[in-house]
Amino acid sequence: MTDIKKIHHVAIVVDSINEAASFWEDMGLIVDNISDVPEQESKVAFLSLGDAQIELVEPTSDTSGIARYLAKHGPGMHHICIEVEDIEAILLNLQQKNYRLINPVAQITEKGRKYAFIHPQSTHGVLVELYE
């Protein structure tokens, strides 16, 4: 099996990045950056925590997947992201074992990093993101 490196980040859906970030900053963490993610109709903020990060995700439209999630579930943990060595090999392995994948083919961020999501029905209720 291809190497799994580490937990890259834990994502938390929030109504407001600014309001949510104040708690984490009071805990001693620092917002590394805030950026728009137009393809997901959201903006994100990352806070470093050791060699992992906490990602705050705020919807930028009422129709985005994040907005629908927020309306249904309220603010809270959204997904866990695992950094991997070879995302294509892992996706192929999971497909061969009939796991439900939201992204059967890796997507590519604006910065050129590959990612894919595994459906919570296959992971006992946790949305899992793979990140290379």
FENBELGI-V630018 format. One line per field, one symbol per residue. ss: DSSP state (A for helix, B for strand, O for the rest). psi: psi as a letter, one per 40 degrees, with the letter a starting at -180 (. if undefined). A space follows every 50 residues. Layout:
# FENBELGI-V630018
ss = ???
psi = ???
This chain:
# FENBELGI-V630018
ss = OOOBBBBBBBBBBBOOAAAAAAAAAAOOOOBBBBBBBAAAOBBBBBBBBO OBBBBBBBBOOOOOAAAAAAAAAOOBBBBBBBBBOOAAAAAAAAAAOOOO BOOOOOBBOOOOOBBBBBOAAAOOOOOBBBBO
psi = iihhdihdihhhhidhddddddddddeeihhdihiigddefiiihhhigb eiihhhhhieieeiddddddddeiiahdihhhhidgddddddddddefih hdgdhhihideeiiiiihhddeffehhhhih.
